[in-house]
Every structure is written in structure tokens, then in C-alpha cells.
Amino acid sequence: MTTSVPHSPEARLVETRQRGWVDPYAGLDAFDYVRQAPSPELAAYVEHFWVVTWTGLAEPYEQRIVSHPTVNMTITDDFHQFAGVIRGGFSYTMRGSGRVLGTRFRPGGFRPFLGGPVSRLTGRFTEIGEMYGAAGATLVRRVLAESDARAAVALVERFLLDLEPRRDPVAEEVAALVAMVEGDVSVTRVDELAARAGRSVRSLQRLFRDYVGVGPKWVIRRFRLHEAAERVYRGLDLATLAAELGYTDQAHLTRDFTAAVGMSPAAYARLGGSERRAAGAGQPASGT
């Protein structure tokens, strides 16, 4: 796994499978992706489980991601680790045949399992066995030996439940705040979010670092970049978009967008225009 996003004029970021996947259409024939909801006992901590499988790839396939403010636990033949919030883009290259089983925790949802500030994991990859010793190593072996994906997810669920996490009202408050930021594009400033949360800006910053792993400004900007990618692709003027998403000017949006997505908004808009013209000519603009 790398922590860089190659610049590619063909790359695109859309909602097809999971918000934040770059160029998912290219992978339609390369891999299968499914989600599974957690059991009610884990729903306060885990957003969903995800499984990517691929078979007999003739050529390596790289899937690039623009990250979310979440902790993920991933198990595959290549690695088995917890990934804290990754500020940049990152990628995974698939070869031959394989499977990745992932657990995406809710923002703040990993705090009860860690027992300390989630910022300790930010930008880091930590082996499951290193964090949970023999129990973690056993989980990895059993998941890798289990061919049925649902049975493998059940193993992860049992492992997490055996850790006996305690419900944390603060973690649930944080998850609700992050969901608000993701769903409401009018939230563009930290002071606005602090006012809605009934907290001071400084208190909100401490809360996010402790439970999410990054500050509220990063969370706001990341979700607004996801929004920008979708709307630039549909042809919205960049200057208008920059103002709507809370950027001081177009140059700041361009810089953040290019760093996160791996291509400039102008290149992204040209790609969207090409697909819209193809759709107008009777060709499908995209697949799902």
C-alpha cells in the first residue's frame, strides 16, 4: 500500500460504489465490492464491513482512494492492519487473485477500542497483532483461512465484541457531528460547526483530535472536496463552487483538489464534459 495518488488525466471521483473511490468504473471488470452492515451490538462503533475480491487479473490493477475521517481495519494476504485517518490519497494494487476484508469504524467509533486519543493512529498503519497480541494474530489467521466472506466478517464481529467496548456518548456525539458535516454542504467553517455543537472552537478541536484523529477543519475540507469532485464533474463553474464551499478563492480550491484527487479540477471538468457529450449522442455517460 502506498500513500500517494498518481496524477492521471483519466481519473475520476464519483459516488458509483463508495464516495472517495477514484476512477471506480475502470475497476468494474477487475474486482467486486460489497458492503455488510454490522450487527446491532456493533452499530454504535462500526459503520460497515467491506469486502473486495478479484480473480485471475492478467495485469495489476491499482485502486486509488481519497480518504475519509475514519479508522479502517483491513485483512488481506499482503497486510493486516489498522489504518488511522490518512490525510492524503492512498492506493492498493491488486495482482492475480485475492480478497481484502475491511472494517470501517464510525468517526469516533474506534476510540472505545483504543482506550486513548485516535490521533495516535493518524497517518499510521499498525499491525493487528501488534495492537492486540496473540488474539489479534489468531484473528488474522482465521480470517485468511476462511473462504466464505460472510463467515470471515462474523469472525471479525466476534473478535470486536469480545473486546467488550463500552458505549461512549461523546463518541456518538462526534459521529453525529461528522455526519452533519458530510451531509450539509453549507457547513464550511469550524466556528459554524462549533456553534451547532454548542461548544467553543477550541473544545471542538480537542474533541475531534481525540475521537476522530484529525481536526474539524480537515474533516470539513475533505467532505467539501468530495462534494467539489461530484459537482465539477457535472459542470459547475469552479469560481462559483469555491465560494459555495467556503474557499477564499479559486486557487485554494484548485490546490486542495489536485492534492487530494490527483488531478486538477479543470482536467476533471473536461472529463465530465466529454462524458456528458457522449450521453447526449446516445452513449451511456457512466455505469453503476
N, C-alpha and C positions, 0 to 999 in steps of 0.2 A: 504494500500500500504506500502511496506517495501523498504528499501534502501540497501538490501543485496542480494547476489546471492549465493544460496546454492551450495555446491560442489557436483556434480553428475557425475559419470563416463559415464552416458549415454547422457549427454547434448551435443548439437552441435549447432554451429552458422553458418547459411548458408543464401543464398540470396533468399530462396524459396518465401517468401512473402515480407519481408522487411529486409534490411540489419540491423543486430543487434539483430534480434529475436533469442533467444536461444531455440534450440530444437523445431522448429515450426512443424515438422512432427507429434509430439505427439499430437498437437492440431488440426490436420486435422478433427477429428471427434468430437472435443469439441466445436469449435467456428467457425464462419465465419468472414472474414476480408475483407473489401473493402475500396478503396480509391475514393475520388472525387476531381477533380481539382477545384480550386477556380474560381470565376468569373473574367473577365479581370480587373475589378476595384480593386480587391484584390490581383491579381497575384504578385504584387511587394512586398507584405508583407507575404502572406500565401503560403506555399509550397503545402500543400494538406490538405483535411479533411480526417479523417479515422474513420471507424465505425466497432466495434467488437460486435457481437451478439452471444448469446449462449442460448440454450433452454433445460430445463429438465436434467441438469447434475446430474447423480446419485452420483458422488463423486466430491469434489472440485478439480479444475484444476488451477495450478499456471503457469502463463506465465512470463518468465524472459526476460529482455531486457538489452543489452549493449548499453548505451545511446549515443545520437548524440549531437552535439553542437547547440541545438535548444531549443526554448521555446515551450511548449505544453499547450493548454487549454483543459481540459478534464471534461466531464459532465457525471455522472452516479449516480445511487441511493446512492452509498456509499460516493461519494465525488464530488465536483465541484470546480475546482481549476486551477490555473496557476502553472506549474512546470518549474522552471528555469533549467538550464543545471545541470544534475546530474552527478557528476564525477565518481561514482561507478556504479555498476549494480543496477537494481531495479526490482520489480516484482509486479504483481497483481493477486489475487486469485479470480477465478470465482466460484460462487455457484448457484445452481438452474437455474434460467433464468435471463437474464439481457442484458444490452446494454451499451457500452461506446462510446460516440461521442467525437472525438478528433479533435483539430485544431493544425496542426503543422506549426509554423511560420518559415519563411526562417531565416537563420542565419542573425542577424541584423534586421530582419523584424518586431520584436516586439518593437524595440526602438521608433518608432513614436507613438505607443500606450501608452508606459510607460512614455515618456517625461523625461527620466533620464537614467543613466547607467544601462544596463541589468545585470551587476554584482550584483546589489541589490537583484536579484532573485536567483542567483546561489546557488544550493543545497537546495532551499526552495520550499515549497508548499504554495501558497497564495490563499485563498478563492476568488472566482469571486465577490461575494457580498462585500467582504472587500475592494477589489480594485476599484469596480465601483458602490458601493452603491446599491440603490433601482433598478437602471436599470440592474445591474448585477444579482441581486436576481430574478428579473422578467424574465430575460433570462433563468435562471436555471429552474424556474417553468414551463415555456412554453416548453422548450426542453424536460423535463422529461414527460410532459403531451402529447407530440406529438409522436404517434406510428409509423409514417412513417419517415424513416431515412432521406430521401431526403428533406422532409419538415422541419425536425429538423435542417439539415445543412443550409437550407435557412434562418431559424431564426437566426442562428449564423452569417451568412453573413450580414444580415440586421443590426444586433447589431454592428458588427465591422465597417460597412460603416457609421452608424450613429455617430460613434466616430470621424469621419472626419479626418483620418490620412493624413498627408502631405507627399508627396513623398520626400525622403531623398537620394540624390545622394551618400552620404557616406555609407548609409546602403546598397545600391545596389552595391557599390564597395566591401564592406565586403562580401556580398553574393557571388559575383563573385570569390573573393579570397578563400573563404571556398570551393566553388565548384571546384576550381583548385586543392586544396589540396586533396579533395576526389577523384578526377578523375585521378590525376597524381602521381603515386607511387614513382616517382623519387624525389618528394618534401619531404625531410626528416629533414631539418634543418630550423630554424627560419630565419637565415641570408639569406638563399636561397630565401625564400618567400618574405622577405623584399626587396631584390634586384629586384625580379619580380614585386613587387608592387610599386617600385620607392620610398620607404620610408626607414627611419632608423629603426633599430631593436626596439629601444625604442618607436618610433612613432607607429609602428605596434602593439606592446604590449598594448599601451594605447588604440588604436583603437579597438582591439579585446575585451579587458575588457569592454569597454564602450558599444559596439554594440552586441557582442556575449555573453559575460558574463564570458568567460574564456580566457586565453592567447593563442597565436598561437601555442606554444609548445604542449599544451594539445590537441588542435584540430588536429595537425599533428599526434601525437602519437595515438589518438583514431582512426583515419581513417586507419593508418598503422596497428593497431591491428585488425580492421575489415578485412583488406586485409590478414593479417597473418592467421587469422582463416580459411579463404577460401583456402589459399594455403597450409597450414599444412594439412588440411583435404584431399587435393589432393595428399599428399605425398612428398612435397618439404622438403629437408633437412633443419633442424632448423638452423644450423650454417650459411648455405648459405642465408637463409631468413633473419636472424638477420642482416647480413652485407648489404643485399639489401635494407632493410627498415631503415637503419641508426642507428641501435643499436651498441653500443661499443662492446658488446659481447652477447653470447647466454643467459647468466644468466639474463641479464637485460630484454631481451625479455620474457623469461620464467616468471619472476616475474610480469611484467606488464600484460602479457596474462592471467595468473592464477587469478590475482586480478580482472580483468575486466570480464572474461568469466566464471569463477567459476570452471575451471578445467585446468590441466596442458596441455601444447602443446603435450607432449608425450601421454597422455591419449586421446587427441583429434585425434592425428595421428593414434593411434591404432584403434579408432572407424572408421576413414576413410578407413584404410586398410581392416577392416572387411567388410565394405560395398562394396569396390572395388572387394574383393574376391567373395562376393556374386553375384555381377554383372557379373563377369567372369564365374560363374557357371550357369548363365542364370536367376538369380534372379534380379529384379529391384534394383538399388542402392539407389534410392530415389524417392520421389513423389513430385509433384508440385501442 
